Amino acid sequence: MTVSETRAPEVHTARLLPGGPVAEAVFAEVTARVAALRRAGVVPSLATILVGDDSASAGYRNAGQCSGLQAGGEGPRWEGRQARAVP
């Protein structure tokens, strides 16, 4: 019999960490920083480039772009091989 066979099994407990409150706090901080930059005459932007036709990547890009706009920033998007701006 080995040492590991004589030990009692370890008990692990899991704790759910809610991400919503953390995300809200980060978003509030970013929004405040964007507003401060705008007052100083700086226009914060989040530019994104999507190459290819992966719908999951497009969804992720769209969500990030939307969050950036909601925080008060601006941001051009480029898609495909021609790198054309999409309003």
N, C-alpha and C positions, 0 to 999 in steps of 0.2 A: 504494500500500500504506500502510495506517495503522499507527500505533504499536502498537495492540492486536493487529494481525495479525502483527507481528514478534516479539512476546513469546512465551515458552514458556508453555504452559497451567499454571495454578496447580494444585497438588496439595493436596487437602484430605483430611485423615484424620479419621475419626470414632472416638470413644472412648465405649464404653458405660459409663454411670455407674450403678452399682447403687443402686436406691432403697431396697431392703430394710434395709440397715444404718442408713441415715439415719432411716427410719421407726421402726425399733426404738429408736434413741437418743432420738428425740423422744417416743415413747410412754413410755419409761422416765422421762424428765424430767417429763412431765405427771403420770404416776402418783405420783412422789415429791412433786410440788407439791400434788396432791389430798390425799395422806396428811397433809402438813403442815397444810393448811387444815382438814382434819377434826379433827386434834389441837387446833387452835385454836378449834374449835367452829363452823366454817363448813362448810356442806354445798354443795360446788360442784355446779352443775347445767348441763346443756345442754338447753335447750328447743328443740324444732323444730316448725315449722308446715308442713304440706303442703296446698296448695290445688290441686285438680284430680286427675286420674286418671293422671298420667304415671308409668308403672311404673319408668322409669329414675330419675326423681327420688325415688320411694319407696324404691328400692334404695339410692340414695346416702344418703338420710336414715337408713334403717335401719342401714347400715354405720357412719355417724357416731354414731348413738345407741348402738349396740353397743360401739363403741370407748370412748365416754364412760363407759358402765357398767362396762366391764372395767377402766378406770383408777380406778374407785372413786367416780365421780360418780353423780348421779341426773339424771333428766330426763323431764319430761312431754312428750307428743306431742299435737299437735292436727291433725286431718284434716278436710278438707271445708269446706263453707260454714258449718256450724253451730259450728265450733270447739269440738268436744266433746273432752274429755280421753280418751285411749286408754291404758289401763294397760299 
